[in-house]
Amino acid sequence: MIADGGYRGTGLVIPHRHGPGQAELPAWKEEHNRSHRKVRARVEHTFARMKNWKILRDCRLKGDGVHHAMLGIARLHNLALAG
């Protein structure tokens, strides 16, 4: 599971940061951060879309309503991408 820098020490995959006295990151860490940003952007855009459609708010976390809503959104999004 990926996360942002706020989840340090949790075992999740977070972006690499500069160490003390380190001018810049090695190329492989920069590449990892780049791919991490691309994946997180997709996830954040999905959450934003769900909030715009008021799906998360309207489910009210009753039972597995949010789970079904997210599955439905993912399916609609994939159908839209498939064209």
N, C-alpha and C positions, 0 to 999 in steps of 0.2 A: 504494500500500500504506500502511496506517495503522500507527502504532506509538505507544508511550507516550513520555514525556519522556526516557527513557534512551537514545534513538536520535537525539539532536540531531546535526545536521551530516551525516546520512546521505542526505538527500534524501527521506526518508519523510515522510508527513503526520503531524505530532505536534501536541498541543494547544498553544494560545497561552499564553504566560506574561506576567506583569506585568514591565514593564521597570523599571530603577532609577528610583525617584522617581515611579512611575506608581501612582496610587491604585487605579484599576480599569480593566478592559479595556473597549474600545468594545463596543457592543451586537452588532455583527456578529461580533466575535471570541468573545463569550460564546455566541452562537448556534452558531457553528462548533464550539466545545468541547462544547456540549450534544449535537449530532448525532454528534460523534466518540465521546463516552462511550457513546451508545446502541449504536453499531456495535461498539465494542470489548467491551461487556458481552456481546453475543451470541456473539462469538468466544471470549471467556474461558469462558463457560458451556459452549460446545461442547467446549473442551479439558478442562474439569472432568468433563464427562460421559464423554469418552473415557477419562480416567484412572480414573473409577469403574468402567467396564466392563473395565478393564485392557487395552484394545486397544493402546494405544501401547506398553505394556511387553511384551506378548506378541508383537508383530510383530518385535521385535529388529532392526529396520531392515534386514532381509534383502531385497535386491532392491527391488521397489516395493511391498512389503507394507503399509507405512504409507499410501502413496498409495491403494491399493485399500481399505484399512480406512476412511480418511477419506471416500472416495466413497460407501462403503456407509452410513456413519453419516449423511452429508448426505442421502442418498436416504431413509433411514428417518425422519429428522427431518422432511423435507419431506412425506412421506406422512402422518405424524402430524399435521402442521399442516393438511393438506388435509382431514383428517377422514374 
